[in-house]
């Protein structure tokens, strides 16, 4: 799922390059030989895979963000890394997240009482 979202912007930007390359190569003339729904499906698969390959390559250049819409990847990585962290307070490597005191979390100790100014009755 993450790979698809990382590659989506690059595929969106590069799809017309590959469609024009297929047209230039005479792809449309295959319509007389290959059943047209199969030809359309093959076109989608070829354009998508070529877009993912180009996006993966361009994501390793200094222009990764403007060209692909994702952060630059090191050349040593072939696949995107894992997500930044666990969700919903799950344990990582057998350790649970430490609780944070309210004053360290940027939350005020006491929230203002807005019932009088809003006209909402207390339960």
HELIX and SHEET records of a PDB file:
HELIX    1   1 UNK A    2  UNK A   24  1                                  23    
HELIX    2   2 UNK A   27  UNK A   32  5                                   6    
HELIX    3   3 UNK A   36  UNK A   58  1                                  23    
HELIX    4   4 UNK A   64  UNK A   68  1                                   5    
HELIX    5   5 UNK A  115  UNK A  118  1                                   4    
END                                                                             
